[in-house]
Amino acid sequence: MKNNFEIVNEIHSSGDVIRWLDAADGLDFIQKCKEKMQSMCSIKKGDNVLDVGCGLGQEVEKFAGLVGTNGQVIGVDLSAEVIAEARVRLSDKGLPVEFLTGSADKLNFPDNRFDLVRAERVLEYMSDPLGMVSEMVRVTRPGGEVLIFDFDYSGTVIDTSMTELAGKVNSLMEQSVPNPRAGGSIFRHFRNADLIDIQVEPQMFPVSYFVYKAMVDGGMKVGLRTGVISQLEYDKWWKELEGANQRGCFFAVFSGLIVKGIKMADTN
C-alpha cells in the first residue's frame, strides 16, 4: 500500500488538483502548521472569518465550529473547480459557511467585514503580494487579526554531496512560483500595511524524499527543457537522493513563517 507521501508525489505529477489538495492536507507537517496557526487566533463565538485561498474548505469547516451558528466563515479560492468541490463536501453539514470564487488581491467584500482574515500557502503564488496583504487588511475590522503562513524556499536544506548542482536545483525550485521568498516578506508587508502587534513564528519542516521530489521535480524538468541542467545531472541527482532514502539517510527541510498582525482601531 502506498503511503501518503508517495500519493502526494504521484498526484502532484498528474496535475489532479483535487486529489493533490487532499493528499497535501493530510501531511503531518501541514497539519501541525494549521494547528499552530489556529492556536494564534483569538476567535470566539459569533465572529466572522475569511479564508483566502481556501482550497477544499478543511479550515473553513474547522473555524465554523469555533464561531458557532451566530458567526460565519467564508472561503474564497480562484479555482471554480475547487470551490464547487468544497461546496459539495460541506453542503449537508448545516454549518455557517459560504464558498465564493475570487482572487486574493481583489476581494469582493466591504471594508471592515471580518474579525479574522487568514491565508496559507497562497502568497507564494501572487505576483503582487502586497496587493493581497492590503486587500486582506482592508476587509478586516479594526482590532481584527490578519494571519498568513507561507514557505520561503531560500531556506531549503538538502543533504547532498552535489553542492554545485544543489544550487541549481534550489534556484529552479524558486523559479517554479512567482514569489518564492514569500514567507520572509510577510513581516515587511504587514508593516507597510500598518498592522500592529506583529507576531512571527518561524517554521522548519523536515520532509520525506517523496514530498521533496513532489515539490522539486517539476522545476527540475523545466530546467531540463531550458538547458539549465543536463539529463545526466537530473539522473545523478535523483539517483543519489533515492539511494539515501533507501538507506534511511535522506534529509531535507523546507522553511516558512507564520505571521499575525492586528489592524489598528479606528481613532476617528
N, C-alpha and C positions, 0 to 999 in steps of 0.2 A: 504493500500500500504506500502511495506517495505521501510524504509529509507536507505540511503547509508551505514550507519554503520551496519545495520542488514545484508545487502547484503554482505559486507566485511566479516562478521563473517561466514555466510553460505558458501561463496565461498572458504574462506581460509580453512575451514574444508573439502571441497570436493576435494581439490587438483587441481582445474581447474586454471592453471596458467594464461591463457589469461584473463579470467574474473576477477581473483584476481588482476592482474596488472591494469586493467581498473578501478575497484572499488577503489583500493588504491589511484590511481592517482586523483580520484575525491574528496578525503577527504580534508576538508578545511585546516587542518594544514600542509598537504603535499604540497598543492598549495602555501601556504604562505612561506614555506621553499624554494620552487623552485623560487618564486618571489624574495626572499631575495638573493638567490644565483646569479640570473641573474643581480640584481642591483649591485653586487660586481664586475662584469666583465667590462672590457673596450673594448668590442668587437665593431668592426667597419666594414663597407662595405669592401668586399674583403678578409676578414680574413678566416682562416681555423680552424675548431673546431672539436674536437673528444669527443664524449660522450661515456664513458666507462661503460658498463652495461646499455645500452640504453633502454632496455625493448621494449615497443611498439612504441617508437620513438616520444613521445609527445614533449620532449625537443629538439630533433633533428629538428622537424618542426619549433619550436619557434625560434631557433637560425638561421635556414635557412632564415627566414625573416629578421634577423639582418645583416647577411653577404652579402645578395643580390646575384645576378647572377654571380658576379665575385669571390665569395667566395665558400666555400664548407663545409658541415657538414657531418661527418661520424659517424655512430653509430655502436658500437661493443657490442655483447652480446654472452654469452656462449651457450644459447639455440637456436638451429636451428629453432625450432617451433616458438619462439618469433620473431626471425629475419624475418622469412617468412611472418608472420602476419604484421610486421612493413612495409615490402616492399609493400605488397598489399595495405595497408592503404594510403601510400604516392605516389603510382605509377603514378597516374593521375594528380598530383598537380604541375608538372613542376618545382619542387624545386631542388636546387643543393645539393642533399643528396645521400648518399650511405649507405647501411647496410651490415655488414660483421659478420660472426660468428668467435668468437675468445675468448681467455682467457685474463682476465685483467692483469695477470702477465707475459704474453708473447705476447705483441702487435706486430703485423706483419706490422710495418711501419719503415721507415728510421729515423735516428736521426734528431732532429730539424725540424719536419714536421709541427707542429701545433702552432697556436697563443694562443689557449686555449684548455686545456685538463681537462675535468670535470668528476666527478662521484658522485653519491648519492646512499646511502643505498647499497653499494657494498662491501666496506672494511670489514664489519662485517662478511661476508661470506668467507673471504680469510684466509687460513691457513698461508700464508706468506704476511702479509700486507705491509711490507717494500718492498718486491719484486714488488708488484703492484704499490706502490708510485714511486719506482725507474724507472719502465717502463714508467709511466706517465710523469715523468721528462725527461727521455731520448728522448721521441718523441716531447717534447715541444721545440720550438725555443728559443734561448737566448733572454731574455726580455719578453718572453711569460708567461702566467698565468696557474697555476695548482690550481684547485678548487675542494674540496671534502666536502661532508656532510655525517655524519653517526651518528647513535644513540650510546649512551653509557648507557647500561642497568644497570650499577651500580648506576645510578642516578634516577632510577624508584621510584616514590612515589605512594603509595596506602593507602588510609584511611580505616583502618580495626581495629577491636578490637582483632583480632587474630594475634598478633605481632610475636609470635614464628613461626607460620605457614607461615606468610608473608615472613620470612627469607628463608624458604624452597622454597616457590613459586618463589621468585626473583632469587634464585640460579638455580632452574630448568629452568627459562626463559633464564638466562645467558648461561646455558649449551646447549641450543637449537641452537646456532650458533657458528661457530668456533672462532669468535673474538668479544665477546660481549661488550668489552670496547673499541671498535674501535674509537669512537668519541674522547675520551680522549687521544688517542695515536697519532692523526694526527699531532699535532704540533711537537712532537718528531721525527716522520718520516720525516716531512718536513725539520727540522733542519739537520737530518742525511743525507738528500739528497741535502744539500747545497742550499736550496731555501732561498731567502731573502725577506724582507719587508712582513713578515708573518702577516696576519690579522686573528684574531679569533673572531667569533660571536657565543657565546653560545645560544642555543635554548631550550625553555621549552614548551612542548605541552600538555595542558590538553586534555584528550581523553575521549570519551564516554565509557560506560560499554561494548558496542558491540565491539568497536575497542580493548579495553583492553582484552576482552575474546579471540578475534581472535589472538592476539599476545601471550597470555599466556597459553591458554588451551592445545595446542599441547605439550608443555613442561611438563605440569602437568600430562597429560596422560602417557607420558614416565615415570614420577615419580611413577605413579600407577603401571605400569608394572614391574618396578625395585624395588618396595617396599620402595621408599624414602618417599612417603606419602600413607596413607591408603584411602580406599574408603570413610570412614566416614569423614576424613579430606577434601577430594575432595568435597564431597556433602555439608559439612558445609561452605566451602569457597564460593562456588558459590551461595548457599542459602542466605548468609549474603549480598554478593555484589549485587545480583539480588534484594533483598529487599531494599537495599539502593538506587538502581537505580529507583525502583518503587516509592520511597518516594522523589525522586529528590535530594538525598544526596550523590550519588556516586561521588567519586573524585579520579582521578588517573592522573599522569603526567609522560610522557616519556621525556627524555633529550637527547640532541645531540649537536654537534658543526659543524659549517661551518668554514672551514679554507681555506684561499687563500694564495698562495706564488708565488714569481716571480723567474724564472730561471735566474741566473746570466748571464750577457752578456759575450760573449767570448772575453777575453782580448788578445788573441794571434794575 
